[in-house]
């Protein structure tokens, strides 16, 4: 039972924003380019973590 709200509402937008920051904004910065790229990559990775977490999230614990 995946949580669509976590996957679609948090994970995917974070991955998109992180990629845009790393690919578009980082080359424009002369002094802080590597730092901006790192922050964008970190946001993207955290978005992937939220996306995977949303796939495994269940409101009720699974009892076997």
N, C-alpha and C positions, 0 to 999 in steps of 0.2 A: 504494500500500500504506500505509494509515493505521495508526497505532499507537493501538489502542483504549485501552490503559493510560494513555497520556498524555492523550488527549481526555477520557475518562470519569473517570479517576482523579484528574486534576490540574486540567484546564481548567474543567470544569463546576462542581466544588465551589468553586473560587476565584471564579468568576463569581457563584455563589449567595451565598457568604459576603460578598463585596464589596457586592452589592446589599443584603443584609440590614443590613450595617453602615451603608451610606450612607442607607438609607431608614428604618430603625427606631432605630438608636442615635444618629445625629447629631442628630435633633430633641430628644432627651432631654438632651443636653449643653448647658448654658447658655453656658459660657465657651469651650469648645473645639469647638463644633458644626461650624464650617467646616473645622477640621483633621481631625476624625473623618470628615466627609463626603469630604474629599479622599483620605484613606487608604483608605476603602471603595471609592471610585471607582478608585483606583490598583490595588487588589487585583483588582477586576473587570476592568480593562483588561489586567492581566498574565494573568489567567485566560483571556481571549479570545486573547491572544498564544500561550499554551501550547496552547489548543485548536487554533488554526490550525497551529501547529508540529507537533502530533500528526497532523494530516491529511497533511502532506507528509513525515513521517519514514519512512525506509526503512532496514532493517538492512543491506542490500546496496546499494552505489552502482549507479545506473542507467547502463549503458553502451550507447551507440547505435552 
